[in-house]
Amino acid sequence: MSKTAIHIISDSHQGKDRYLIIYMGKEAYADFLIGKDNNSPMTAFDVHPIEKNKITSFYIELNDGVPMRVTATEE
């Protein structure tokens, strides 16, 4: 299993809380941090509430360290 880097970035857009969850392999993330453009594959999830509720928790399902599905719970 390879090491991974998963980042959750919060953002408020039009009064709604939303989150961007980004995954890269650990080596690709290290290259990204030093500005090396290696066009590594990345997986991203845009998580936002369906109604005007707030998201209270996330469940990130991993398969061999790679996020496959994100489930969010709303208030």
Buried (B, 14 or more C-beta within 10 A) or exposed (E): EEEBBBEEEEEEEEEBBBBBBBBBBEEBBEBBEEEEEEEEEEEEBEBEBEEEEEBEEBEBEEEEEBBEEBEBEEE
